[in-house]
Amino acid sequence: MGHVVRMTLTGAAGITFVFVVDAANLFWIARLGDPALVAAIGYAFAIQFFSVSSGIGLMVGATALVSRAIGQGQAALAREQATATMIWAVAVQSGMAAMVVAFRHDLVALSGAEGEAAALAARYLALTVPSLGLMAVGLIGAAVLRAAGDGKRAMYVTLSGGVVAMVLDPVLIYGLGLGLDGAAMGLTVFRLVMCLTGLWFAVRVHDALARPSRAQLLAVAAPYAAISGPAILTQMSPPVANYLLTTIMAGFGDAAVAAWAVVNRLTVVAFGGIFALAGAIGGIFGQNFGAVRLDRVRQTYRDAVLFCIGYTLLVWAVLTGAFGPVARAFALDEAGRDILWAFVTVGAGSFVFAGALFVANAAFNTMGRPTRATAVAWARDGALTWPAGIALAGAFGAVGVIYAQAAVTVIAGIGAALWGWVFVSRLTPADAAQIDARPRRGYRDVNRYRRR
């Protein structure tokens, strides 16, 4: 439990600070007094969520590969895999960035945005999405650090960029009067600093990256895709759900979408520990699975679920007490306050089950069953979210969107937690032997890297 808590809280500190900066960004935009600006960020968030989630899926794959190699004592192979996964991640994220920029107006229109809010959202995407390649470097750098058990420096990767952005954002948005453009500039600078910090720790501190060759890139592609492909599909399901719920919320006007944007920011700030948990325990699962310590795999699963329960109950109580100050800080109207109240009283509690789902998915992704994680995620976000959102929004209005999100999370979380526990309980040494980190054809320079 101590290792789970340390790795998770260091990861949570980094992730939470990123989203604190993001929430502060939204706060300064709200201070400008234009609801269309806040709504524009809400619409853009629903679209950017896709690209950021794909980056997290790529990070999951890198963590699984590198941690298993470390667990088997193959340091040279781990270094090669770290570099190759970073290059592939940059390529994938850059391709996705190009697609989002090219089709940004269509994507914004599909989210339900109209008029000024739609134009502003498209502009924000055009300015921020091209820096996704920089973010990919930082994410994989942090993944390599977590795979090595260095949660503290993995936290610093995001903290460093967040500190810079926290200082720059109010100056750019409010002080210089750049508004939405200033927010976009701050996000790009954050990603650049994150990229440089991740490289510094991975190369200068851990010597965790090896000079790549074409053969090594090709050798890593298949195992990396086998994990990252399903992991990306898994990570894509929350933004799909968010996108669908945003379109439903859009039917209640820009004020409702602005409140929804506040709820989204508050969610990731308050529950950074839950979101960080999957990445943190992925490395723990991977090292112990690679070392065939299945007793520790099961213990990690149990302790992670207990962590989810305790963390959520604490945060739920804090959010309920903070309702008034948050509503005033973001200048929410009466309808927006109703949406926020529904979240802090009902939606927040569902994160016990969201956390259990993340734990199960981390086990599936790391130990050879990534398609199960994909199935669980899409059952919640693809199959259940849309009909539940339509039904409950029709019955309760805009707050029904919050109720729908909570209801499907409870259902899917219980199912995933039970399925995951059955899976880890039945693991055998033969299962671990089938998924190893032995060098494959194409790794011709292992001895050279070992000498270095």
N, C-alpha and C positions, 0 to 999 in steps of 0.2 A: 504493500500500500504506500509506503514511503516513497518508493521509486515512481510509482504511478502519479502520486501527488506532486512530487518535484518536477517531473517532466511535463505534467499537464499545466501546472501553475506558471512555469516559465514560458511555456507555449501560450498560455492564456494571457499572460502579461503582454507579450508581443502583439498578439492578435487584438486584444482588447484595446491596447493603446492606439493601434491603427484605426480602429473604429471610433475611438474617442475623438481622434483627429477628424475623422469623417463626419462625426456628429457635430463637432465644433465648426467644421466647414459649413454644414447645413444651418447651424445657428447664425453664423455671420451672414449667410444669404438671406435668412429669415429677417434679420435686422434691417434689410433694405426695404422691407414693407411691400414686396410684390409677390403675391401668391403664385403667379405664373412661374417665377424663378424657382420656388420651392417645388412646385409640381413638376417642372422640367427635370430637376435632379431626381425626383421620384421615378419618372418615366425612364430616364437614362440609367438609373440604378437597376431597374428591372431587366434592361438589356445588357449592361455591363456585367451583371451577375453571371451570365452565361460564360463570358470569357474568363472571369476570375475563377469560376468553378472549374473550368477545364484546366486552368493552371494548378489548382489544388489536386485534381485527379492525376496530373503528371507528377506532382510532388509525391503523392501516395505511391506511385509506381517506383520512383527513385528510392524512396525510403525502404520499400520492401526488398528491392534487389540488393541495395548496398548493405542493409542490416543483416540479411541472410548470409552474405559473403563474409561479413565481419564475424558473425556467429560461428562460421565454419573455419575461422582463422585464415582466410584468404585475403590478406590486406591488399596485395597487388591487384587482384581482380576487382576488389571494391573500388579502388581508385580509378581503374579504367571505366567501370560502370558509371561512376559518379560523373566523369567528364562527358561520356557519351550521352547519358540521359539529359544532361544540361543542354547539349547541342540540339538534341531532338526536341526538347521542350521549347527552346527558342524558336525553332523552325515551325512547330505547330502553332504557338501563340502568335507569331508574326503572320502566319497565313490566316488565322482567325481574325486578327486585327484588320487585315486588308479587306476581308469579307464584310465585317461590321461597318467599316468606313464607307465601302462601296454601296451598301444597302441600308444605310442608317435612316434615311427618310422613310423607307418602306417599313422598317422595323418599328420606328417610332409611331407611325400611323397605325400599325397592327396592335400596338399597346393601348390604343384608345385616345392618344393625345391629339389635340386639335389646336389650330390657330397659333398664337404666340408661344404657348407652352411647347408645342410640337417643334417649332423652329428652334427654340432655345435648347431643347433636349438634343436635337440633331447636331447643333453646333458644339455642345459639350462633348458628345461622343467623338466628333471629328478631332477635337483637341486632345482628348485623353487616351483613346483606344490605341493609337500608334505606339505608345510606350509599354504595351503588354510584353514585348520581348525583354525589356529591362526587368520587368517584374518576374518573368520566368527564371532569369538567372538568379535573382534573389531567393525565389521559392526553392529552387533546387539546391542552392547553397545551404539554406536552412534545413532542407530535408537530409542532406549529407551529414550535417552537424547532429541532427536528431538521431540518425542511424548510428552514429558513433557514440551516442549517449550524452552529447554536450548540449543539453537543453538551454543552458545559460546563454551561450553565444548564439544559438539559434534564435533566442529571444531578442538579442541585441540587433539582429539583422533588421527586424521590423521596428524596433524601438528607435534606432538611429534615424531612419527616414521619418518616423513619426515626430520626433523632436524637431527636426528641421521644418516639417510641414506645419506643426503647431505654431511655430514662430512666423512663418511666411504667410499662412492663410489670412489672418486678419489684416496684415499689411496689404496684401494683394487685393483681397476682396473689398475690404472696407476702407482701409487707409488710402490706397491709391484709386479707389473707386472703379476697379476693374470688374467687379461683380462676378458673373458666372465664368468669364474668361480667367479671372484671378484664381477661382477655385480649380479650374482645369490645370493652370500652371502649377499650382501647389501640388496637385496629385502627380503630375509628371516628375517634379523634383523629388517627391517622396520615393517614387519607383527607381529613379536613378541612384539615390543614396542607398536604397535597399540592395540594389544590384552590386554596387561597389563594396558594401560591407560584407555581403555574402561571399563574394570572391576573396576578399581579404582574409576572412576567418578560414575558409576552406583551403586556401593555398598557403598563406603565410603561417597560420597557427597549426593546422592539422596535416598539411601536405596531402590533402585528400583527393587531389585531381592529378591525373596523368595526361601527358601530351597525347592527343588522340591520333589514330590512323583510320584510314578508310575501312580497313578490315575490321577494326574494333567497333566502329560505328555500325557496320552491317551486322556484326555478331550480336550486339546488344539490342538491335531493333526489334527482333522477334520476341524475346522474353519481356522486354520493356512494354511493347504493345500488348502482350498477353495480359499484363497487369493493368497498365495505364488505360487501355481501351475501355474495358468494363468500368474502371474507376472513374474515367471521364464521364461515361454514360451515367454512372451513379451520381457523380457530383453535378451533372447537368439537370437532374430531376428537381432539386430545390428551385433553381431559377425558372424552370418551366412552370412549377406551381406558383411561384411568385408572380410570374408574367400573367398567368391565367387569372390569378386573384386581382392583379392590378387592373386588368381589363374589366373585371366585374366592378371593382371599386370606382373605376372611371365613370361608370354610369351614374354615380352619385355626385359628380362634379369635381372641379379642381381642388376645392377645399378638403374633400374626402381623400383625394390622392395625396395632398400635402400631409394630412394626418397619417396616412398609410406610410409615407416616406419617413416620418418621425418614428413610427412603430418599427419599421425595418432597421433604422439606425439604432434605436434603443435595444432591439433584439440582439444585434451582434455585439453591442457594447456590454450589455448585462450578462449575456450568456457566452462570452468569449471562452470561458473555461470548458463549456460543453463542446463548442466548435473545435477547440484545441485538443480535446481529449483523443479524438480519432487519430490525429497526426502523431500525438505523443506516444500512445500505446502501440501504434503500428511498429515503431522501432523496437519496443520491448517484446511484442509478439514475435517479430522477425528474428531477433537475436536468439531468443530462447527456443524458437522452433528450429532454427538452424543448428543450435547446439543440442537438440533433442531433449530439452528440459520441458516436457509436456506438463509436469506438475506446476511449473511456474506459468505456463501459458494459461492454465485453468485459474490459477490464483489471480493473475493479471485481469482476466475477464471478470471475475467476481468483484475484485476490488474496484475496478473501473465503474461497474454498475452502482456499487455503493457510493462512490464518489459523486456520480450523477445525482443520486437522491439527495445527499447532503447539500451539494452545491445549489441545486435548484430550489430547495426549500428556503435556503438563506436568501438567495437573490429575489425570490418571489416576495418575501416579506419586505425587502428593501424597496422593490419597485412599487408595491402598494403604498408605502409611506411617502414615496417621492412623486406621486401622481400630480399633486398641485404645482410644485415647482417646475416640473417638466412641462406641463401644459402651459404655464405662464411664459417659460423661457422661449417656447416656439410659437407663442401667440396664437394658439389654437382657438377656433371659435367653438360654439356649443356642440355642433355635430362632431368636430374633431376631438373634443374632450370625451365625448361618448365612445368614440373608437379607441382612444387611448385607455379609457377606463376598462373597456372590455378586454384589452390586452393585459393590463396589469393584474386584473382579478381572475381572469379565466385562461387566456392564452399563455401566460407565463408558466402556469402550473404544468402544462403539457410537456415542458422540456425535460421532465423526468423520463418520459417515454422517448422523446427525441434523442436524449443521451444514450439510452439503452439501444436504440437503433444504430447510432453511430458506433458503439462498441462492437455490436454484432458485425457491422459492415467492415470495421477495421480487421476483425478476425478473419472474415471471409477473404478480403483483399490480400492480406499478408500471407495466408496459409493455403493458397491454391484454389479458392472457390470464389473468384471475383464476380462471376456471373450471378451468384446468389445475392451479393450486395446490390447489384444492378436491379435484380428482380424485386427485392424488398423496397428499394428507393422508388422505383417506378410504380409499384403497387400503391404506394402512398401518394406520390406527387402526380402521377399520370392518370391512374385509374380512379382514385377516390376524390382528389381535390376539386376537380371541375364540377362534378354533380353535387358534391356537398356544398361548394361555394354558391352555386346557383340556387339550390334549395334553401339554404339558411339565409342568404341575402334576400331572397324573396319573402321569407318569413319574418326576419328581424331587421331588414334594412342593411345599412353599411356595416353595422357591428356583426352581422351574420357572417361576414368574411372572416373575422377573427375567430368566431365560434367554429366555423368549418375547418379552419387551419388546425385548431386545437383538437377537434374530434378525430380527424384522420390521423393525426400524430399519435394519439392514444392507441387507436386500433392497430396501426402499423408497428408502433413501438413494442407493444406486447408480443405480437407475432414474431418480430425480428429477434427480440431478446431470448425467447424460448428456443427458436431455431438455432441461434448462435450458440446457446449453452449446450444443446444437444450435440452440435458439431464439435466443439472443443472437448467435450466429455468423451467423445468416441475416437479422438485422435490417437494414433499408434505410432511407434518409431518407424514403421514401414511407410507411413504417410509422409513423414519428414524426409525419409531417404529418397522418395520419388521427386521431391522438389529441392534440388541442391544447387549449389553455386559453383560447381566445377567448371573450369575453363572449357569453352566450346571452341570449335574450329574458327580461326580468325584471331585468337589471342596468341600472337607469335612473339610478343615483346615482354612477357611477364618478368623474365629474369632481369631485363634491363631496368624495369621500373622498380623491382625489388632492390637492386643495387643502389638506386637513387635514394 
